[in-house]
Amino acid sequence: MNPIAKEHNCSAARIALAWLLAKPVVTSLIIGARNLKQLEDNIAAVDIKLTDAQMKALDEVSELPPEYPSWIINFQTTDRLDPKVDRWAQLKEKNLVLSK
């Protein structure tokens, strides 16, 4: 987030708020400014326009790993939906499957 903040010459907090405001699923933000300077910085987030590349970068670094049980269900059903798919291939590539 800091490299993007430097590009916009502002704080990382302002970038974080601008990123959230650009998300269509976010309808409001709750800010927790402790002083007037922080409040002004937070409010200035509405003036930040992030590029598609910046949005993508922020999305990627903030992506959460899949939670159980959804990741295991997806893994278990991959080759059932399409028998040509080798659900073990990705694990083999990462050497997470013991070979005989």
C-alpha positions as CSV (number, residue, x, y, z in Angstrom):
1,M,0.0,0.0,0.0
2,N,2.9,2.4,0.7
3,P,4.2,2.4,-2.9
4,I,0.7,3.4,-4.1
5,A,0.5,6.1,-1.4
6,K,3.8,7.5,-2.5
7,E,2.5,7.7,-6.1
8,H,-0.5,9.7,-4.9
9,N,1.6,11.7,-2.3
10,C,-0.6,10.8,0.5
11,S,-1.0,8.4,3.5
12,A,-1.5,4.7,3.3
13,A,-4.7,5.2,5.3
14,R,-6.1,7.4,2.6
15,I,-5.3,4.8,0.0
16,A,-7.0,2.1,2.0
17,L,-10.1,4.2,2.4
18,A,-10.1,5.1,-1.3
19,W,-9.7,1.4,-2.2
20,L,-12.7,0.5,-0.1
21,L,-14.8,3.4,-1.5
22,A,-14.1,2.2,-5.0
23,K,-15.5,-1.3,-4.2
24,P,-19.1,-1.6,-5.4
25,V,-20.1,-3.8,-2.4
26,V,-19.0,-1.2,0.1
27,T,-21.8,1.1,1.0
28,S,-20.2,3.0,3.9
29,L,-17.1,3.3,5.9
30,I,-16.5,3.8,9.6
31,I,-13.5,5.9,10.3
32,G,-11.7,6.2,13.6
33,A,-9.8,9.5,13.5
34,R,-8.2,10.5,16.8
35,N,-7.5,14.1,15.8
36,L,-8.5,16.7,13.2
37,K,-5.5,15.9,10.9
38,Q,-6.5,12.3,10.7
39,L,-10.1,13.2,10.0
40,E,-9.1,15.5,7.2
41,D,-6.8,12.8,5.8
42,N,-9.6,10.3,5.9
43,I,-12.1,12.6,4.3
44,A,-9.7,13.4,1.5
45,A,-9.9,9.7,0.4
46,V,-13.0,10.6,-1.7
47,D,-10.7,12.6,-4.0
48,I,-8.3,9.7,-4.7
49,K,-8.9,7.9,-8.0
50,L,-7.0,4.6,-8.1
51,T,-6.1,3.0,-11.5
52,D,-7.3,-0.4,-12.5
53,A,-3.7,-1.7,-11.9
54,Q,-3.6,-0.2,-8.4
55,M,-7.0,-1.7,-7.6
56,K,-5.9,-5.1,-8.8
57,A,-2.7,-4.9,-6.7
58,L,-4.6,-4.0,-3.6
59,D,-7.2,-6.7,-4.2
60,E,-4.4,-9.3,-4.6
61,V,-2.5,-8.4,-1.4
62,S,-5.7,-8.3,0.6
63,E,-7.2,-11.5,-0.7
64,L,-8.0,-14.0,2.1
65,P,-7.2,-17.7,1.7
66,P,-10.3,-19.9,1.2
67,E,-11.8,-21.1,4.5
68,Y,-12.6,-24.6,5.4
69,P,-14.9,-26.4,4.3
70,S,-15.3,-24.5,1.0
71,W,-11.7,-25.1,-0.1
72,I,-11.9,-28.9,0.5
73,I,-15.3,-29.2,-1.2
74,N,-14.0,-27.4,-4.3
75,F,-10.9,-29.6,-4.2
76,Q,-12.9,-32.8,-3.8
77,T,-15.4,-32.1,-6.5
78,T,-13.0,-30.8,-9.2
79,D,-12.6,-34.0,-11.1
80,R,-16.1,-35.1,-10.5
81,L,-17.4,-32.1,-12.5
82,D,-14.8,-32.6,-15.2
83,P,-13.1,-36.0,-15.2
84,K,-10.3,-34.6,-17.4
85,V,-9.2,-32.4,-14.6
86,D,-6.4,-33.7,-12.4
87,R,-7.2,-32.3,-9.0
88,W,-3.8,-33.5,-7.7
89,A,-1.7,-31.7,-10.4
90,Q,-1.4,-28.5,-8.4
91,L,-0.4,-30.3,-5.3
92,K,2.1,-32.4,-7.3
93,E,3.6,-29.2,-8.7
94,K,4.2,-27.8,-5.2
95,N,5.6,-31.2,-4.1
96,L,2.8,-31.6,-1.5
97,V,1.9,-35.1,-2.7
98,L,4.1,-38.0,-1.7
99,S,5.0,-40.2,-4.6
100,K,5.4,-43.9,-4.4
